[in-house]
Amino acid sequence: MEERELKALQIAAKSKLTRKGKNWLVPSQSIRGAQYTVKPDPIEPLCSCPDFESRKQRCKHIFAVEYTIEREQIRRQSVGGQFPLGISHGQQLQKKRR
């Protein structure tokens, strides 16, 4: 897992990500009060942060939104606290990433 993905896990766990239609607002970790807009399209995701705008590759904000969406989907699928097919949340996320 690369550094951006690790930071994204922290963002997804500790920050309030807000869904606005098809987009998400993700708070900046370095600029107090700033937010970035993320469009989590599976084929061509977008983010308004400087990292994405310069590299045109998934940034920590896009990863954070993807983790949040995955977590919500897994919660909806779980029945009585059990994950589908007897696998853990971490295993579910890793399996999907491959």
N, CA and C of each residue as an Amber inpcrd file, in Angstrom:
protein
   294
   0.8530000  -1.1690000   0.0000000   0.0000000   0.0000000   0.0000000
   0.8980000   1.2310000   0.0000000   0.6460000   2.1430000  -0.8930000
   1.4790000   3.3450000  -1.0050000   1.0560000   4.4080000   0.0180000
   1.8910000   5.4270000   0.1730000   1.6640000   6.4600000   1.1810000
   0.3180000   7.1720000   1.0030000  -0.0640000   7.4530000  -0.2300000
  -1.3450000   8.1310000  -0.4680000  -2.5150000   7.2840000   0.0400000
  -2.4140000   5.9740000  -0.1490000  -3.4800000   5.0870000   0.3100000
  -3.5350000   5.0340000   1.8400000  -2.3820000   5.0390000   2.4880000
  -2.3410000   5.0470000   3.9520000  -2.9420000   6.3370000   4.5060000
  -2.5890000   7.4650000   3.9060000  -3.1620000   8.7440000   4.3290000
  -4.6670000   8.7600000   4.0780000  -5.0880000   8.1440000   2.9870000
  -6.5120000   8.0850000   2.6660000  -7.2860000   7.3050000   3.7250000
  -6.7000000   6.2300000   4.2260000  -7.3530000   5.4680000   5.2910000
  -7.5490000   6.3340000   6.5250000  -6.5530000   7.1630000   6.8440000
  -6.6720000   8.0730000   7.9800000  -7.7810000   9.1000000   7.7410000
  -7.8330000   9.6470000   6.5380000  -8.8680000  10.6280000   6.1990000
 -10.2530000   9.9840000   6.3290000 -10.4010000   8.7960000   5.7600000
 -11.6950000   8.1070000   5.7900000 -12.1180000   7.7790000   7.2200000
 -11.1480000   7.4900000   8.0730000 -11.4620000   7.1120000   9.4520000
 -11.7300000   8.3070000  10.3550000 -11.0430000   9.4230000  10.1280000
 -11.0790000  10.5340000  11.0830000 -11.8000000  11.7870000  10.6060000
 -12.0480000  11.9080000   9.3190000 -12.6190000  13.1420000   8.7810000
 -14.0570000  12.9340000   8.3370000 -14.7760000  14.0250000   8.2350000
 -16.1500000  13.9770000   7.7470000 -16.1530000  14.2320000   6.2450000
 -16.4370000  13.1980000   5.4950000 -16.5830000  13.3090000   4.0470000
 -18.0680000  13.4930000   3.7610000 -18.3920000  14.4340000   2.8930000
 -19.7850000  14.7810000   2.6370000 -20.1410000  14.5170000   1.1860000
 -21.2170000  13.7730000   0.9900000 -21.6880000  13.4940000  -0.3640000
 -22.5560000  14.6520000  -0.8300000 -22.2750000  15.1550000  -2.0380000
 -23.0760000  16.2080000  -2.6700000 -23.4530000  15.7220000  -4.0700000
 -24.5800000  15.0510000  -4.1760000 -24.9670000  14.4710000  -5.4630000
 -24.0000000  13.3560000  -5.8320000 -23.3770000  13.4720000  -6.9980000
 -22.4050000  12.4610000  -7.4400000 -20.9980000  12.7800000  -6.9440000
 -20.8080000  13.9490000  -6.3710000 -19.4950000  14.3730000  -5.8770000
 -19.4180000  14.2460000  -4.3640000 -18.1980000  14.3090000  -3.8570000
 -17.9370000  14.2850000  -2.4210000 -17.0520000  15.4700000  -2.0650000
 -17.2420000  16.0240000  -0.8820000 -16.3660000  17.0570000  -0.3450000
 -15.4740000  16.4140000   0.7080000 -14.1710000  16.5880000   0.5190000
 -13.1920000  15.9890000   1.4200000 -12.3410000  17.1060000   2.0110000
 -12.2460000  17.1740000   3.3440000 -11.4620000  18.2500000   3.9450000
  -9.9680000  18.1080000   3.6480000  -9.3250000  19.2450000   3.4700000
  -7.8780000  19.2770000   3.2940000  -7.2140000  18.9220000   4.6090000
  -6.1180000  18.2020000   4.5350000  -5.3580000  17.8580000   5.7330000
  -4.3160000  18.9150000   6.0590000  -4.0290000  19.8000000   5.1060000
  -2.9680000  20.7880000   5.3090000  -3.4640000  22.2390000   5.3670000
  -4.6510000  22.5140000   4.8130000  -5.1750000  23.8810000   4.8000000
  -6.4730000  23.9100000   5.6030000  -6.4210000  24.5420000   6.7530000
  -7.5830000  24.5870000   7.6450000  -8.7960000  25.2010000   6.9380000
  -9.9220000  24.4660000   6.9790000 -11.1670000  24.9530000   6.4000000
 -11.3330000  24.6940000   4.9060000 -10.2700000  24.2650000   4.2460000
 -10.3610000  24.0000000   2.8000000 -10.9620000  22.6160000   2.5520000
 -11.6360000  22.4870000   1.4360000 -12.2040000  21.2120000   1.0090000
 -11.8940000  20.9890000  -0.4560000 -11.7850000  19.7300000  -0.8190000
 -11.5880000  19.3710000  -2.2200000 -12.8110000  18.6070000  -2.6980000
 -13.1580000  18.8310000  -3.9480000 -14.2880000  18.1370000  -4.5450000
 -13.7720000  16.9160000  -5.2870000 -14.3570000  15.7720000  -4.9730000
 -13.9630000  14.5020000  -5.5890000 -15.1460000  13.9390000  -6.3540000
 -14.8840000  13.5300000  -7.5870000 -15.8660000  12.8090000  -8.3980000
 -15.3360000  11.3790000  -8.5140000 -15.9160000  10.4380000  -7.7670000
 -15.3490000   9.0810000  -7.7190000 -15.7860000   8.1810000  -8.8670000
 -15.6000000   8.6260000 -10.0690000 -15.9320000   7.8140000 -11.2390000
 -14.9560000   6.6380000 -11.3010000 -15.4430000   5.4000000 -11.4570000
 -14.5410000   4.2420000 -11.4690000 -13.5200000   4.2620000 -12.6080000
 -13.8750000   4.8790000 -13.7210000 -12.9730000   4.9010000 -14.8750000
 -12.0980000   6.1490000 -14.8830000 -12.6990000   7.2870000 -14.5830000
 -11.9530000   8.5440000 -14.6320000 -12.3010000   9.4290000 -13.4280000
 -11.7670000   9.0760000 -12.2410000 -12.0550000   9.8920000 -11.0600000
 -11.3650000  11.2500000 -11.1550000 -11.9550000  12.2390000 -10.4870000
 -11.3990000  13.5930000 -10.4950000 -11.3290000  14.1310000  -9.0720000
 -10.3520000  15.0070000  -8.8280000 -10.2480000  15.7190000  -7.5600000
  -9.7180000  17.1200000  -7.8540000 -10.1690000  18.0680000  -7.0530000
  -9.7410000  19.4520000  -7.2630000  -8.4500000  19.8040000  -6.5250000
  -7.8040000  18.8300000  -5.8800000  -6.5680000  19.1230000  -5.1400000
  -5.3700000  19.3050000  -6.0810000  -4.3400000  20.0060000  -5.6150000
  -3.1490000  20.2290000  -6.4500000  -2.4290000  18.9400000  -6.8500000
  -2.4040000  17.9400000  -5.9640000  -1.7310000  16.6740000  -6.2820000
  -2.3720000  16.0110000  -7.4900000  -3.7050000  15.9090000  -7.4900000
  -4.3830000  15.2880000  -8.6270000  -4.2230000  16.1300000  -9.8810000
  -4.3580000  17.4360000  -9.7360000  -4.2760000  18.3070000 -10.9100000
  -2.9010000  18.2440000 -11.5720000  -1.8480000  18.0020000 -10.7980000
  -0.5120000  17.9190000 -11.4010000  -0.1840000  16.5130000 -11.9060000
  -0.6280000  15.4630000 -11.1900000  -0.2640000  14.0840000 -11.5680000
  -1.3010000  13.3880000 -12.4390000  -2.5630000  13.8090000 -12.3280000
  -3.6710000  13.1590000 -13.0470000  -3.7830000  11.6820000 -12.6960000
  -3.4820000  11.3620000 -11.4200000  -3.6180000  10.0020000 -10.9000000
  -4.3340000  10.0820000  -9.5640000  -4.8730000   8.9490000  -9.1130000
  -5.6100000   8.9280000  -7.8430000  -4.7870000   9.5380000  -6.7130000
  -5.4230000  10.4730000  -6.0060000  -4.8050000  11.1250000  -4.8550000
  -5.4130000  10.5500000  -3.5770000  -4.9160000  11.0090000  -2.4270000
  -5.4210000  10.5030000  -1.1490000  -6.9050000  10.8250000  -0.9590000
  -7.3820000  11.9060000  -1.5520000  -8.7940000  12.2760000  -1.4070000
  -9.6980000  11.3100000  -2.1810000  -9.2710000  10.9370000  -3.3790000
 -10.0320000   9.9640000  -4.1740000 -10.0330000   8.6190000  -3.4610000
  -8.8590000   8.1770000  -2.9890000  -8.7860000   6.9150000  -2.2520000
  -9.6890000   6.9590000  -1.0240000  -9.7060000   8.0830000  -0.2940000
 -10.5260000   8.2070000   0.9140000 -12.0120000   8.0550000   0.5830000
 -12.4440000   8.6670000  -0.5050000 -13.8490000   8.5360000  -0.9220000
 -14.1370000   7.0920000  -1.3180000 -13.2320000   6.4640000  -2.0530000
 -13.4370000   5.0670000  -2.4500000 -13.5340000   4.1650000  -1.2250000
 -12.6660000   4.3670000  -0.2280000 -12.7260000   3.5710000   1.0060000
 -14.0430000   3.7980000   1.7380000 -14.4960000   5.0490000   1.7660000
 -15.7450000   5.3790000   2.4520000 -16.9290000   4.7110000   1.7550000
 -16.9510000   4.7540000   0.4380000 -18.0250000   4.1080000  -0.3290000
 -18.0030000   2.6020000  -0.0870000 -16.8150000   2.0010000  -0.1280000
 -16.6890000   0.5560000   0.1120000 -17.1780000   0.1940000   1.5120000
 -16.7970000   0.9940000   2.4850000 -17.2030000   0.7430000   3.8740000
 -18.7300000   0.7930000   3.9920000 -19.3560000   1.7850000   3.3470000
 -20.8160000   1.8940000   3.3800000 -21.4810000   0.6980000   2.7100000
 -20.9280000   0.2470000   1.5950000 -21.4900000  -0.9080000   0.8970000
 -21.3770000  -2.1660000   1.7500000 -20.2550000  -2.3400000   2.4030000
 -20.0500000  -3.5140000   3.2530000 -21.0060000  -3.4770000   4.4450000
 -21.1900000  -2.2970000   5.0210000 -22.1410000  -2.1750000   6.1420000
 -23.5480000  -2.5460000   5.7130000 -23.9340000  -2.1280000   4.5140000
 -25.2730000  -2.4590000   4.0230000 -25.4130000  -3.9610000   3.7770000
 -24.3240000  -4.6130000   3.3610000 -24.3660000  -6.0380000   3.0520000
 -24.2870000  -6.9020000   4.3000000 -23.7220000  -6.3660000   5.3650000
 -23.5310000  -7.1810000   6.5660000 -24.8840000  -7.4730000   7.2140000
 -24.9720000  -8.6430000   7.7670000 -26.1950000  -9.0650000   8.4350000
 -25.8260000  -9.4530000   9.8610000 -26.3720000  -8.7260000  10.8280000
 -26.0880000  -9.0410000  12.2220000 -24.6190000  -8.9330000  12.5710000
 -23.9020000  -8.0180000  11.9060000 -22.4840000  -7.8300000  12.1960000
 -21.5630000  -8.7940000  11.4750000 -22.1160000  -9.7200000  10.7110000
 -21.2950000 -10.6820000   9.9700000 -21.0800000 -10.1810000   8.5510000
 -19.8680000 -10.3010000   8.0560000 -19.5770000  -9.8940000   6.6870000
 -19.9050000 -11.0300000   5.7280000 -20.2740000 -10.6940000   4.4980000
 -20.6050000 -11.7290000   3.5200000 -19.4710000 -12.7300000   3.3500000
 -19.8130000 -13.9670000   3.2100000 -18.8650000 -15.0600000   2.9690000
 -17.8670000 -15.2410000   4.1110000 -18.1550000 -14.6670000   5.2810000
 -17.3010000 -14.8700000   6.4450000 -15.9580000 -14.1670000   6.3780000
 -15.8160000 -13.1350000   5.5590000 -14.5440000 -12.4350000   5.4790000
 -14.6260000 -11.1120000   6.2170000 -13.4800000 -10.6240000   6.6520000
 -13.4400000  -9.3920000   7.4300000 -13.4900000  -8.1670000   6.5200000
 -13.7310000  -7.0130000   7.1310000 -13.7730000  -5.7420000   6.4010000
 -12.4590000  -5.4950000   5.6740000 -11.3270000  -5.6690000   6.3520000
 -10.0190000  -5.4610000   5.7300000  -9.7880000  -6.3780000   4.5420000
 -10.1960000  -7.6420000   4.6870000 -10.0440000  -8.5860000   3.5840000
 -10.9270000  -8.1850000   2.4080000 -12.1260000  -7.6960000   2.7070000
 -13.0410000  -7.2560000   1.6470000 -12.4160000  -6.1120000   0.8590000
 -11.8240000  -5.1150000   1.5550000 -11.2120000  -3.9770000   0.8800000
 -10.0070000  -4.4160000   0.0550000  -9.1460000  -5.2770000   0.6280000
  -7.9600000  -5.7290000  -0.0910000  -8.3510000  -6.5250000  -1.3310000
  -9.3620000  -7.3710000  -1.2060000  -9.8070000  -8.1880000  -2.3400000
 -10.2850000  -7.3070000  -3.4840000 -11.0270000  -6.2600000  -3.1700000
 -11.5540000  -5.3720000  -4.2010000 -10.4280000  -4.5760000  -4.8800000
  -9.3790000  -4.2130000  -4.1520000  -8.2770000  -3.4160000  -4.6850000
  -7.4480000  -4.1790000  -5.7130000  -7.4220000  -5.5010000  -5.6230000
  -6.5540000  -6.3140000  -6.5070000  -7.0360000  -6.3760000  -7.8930000
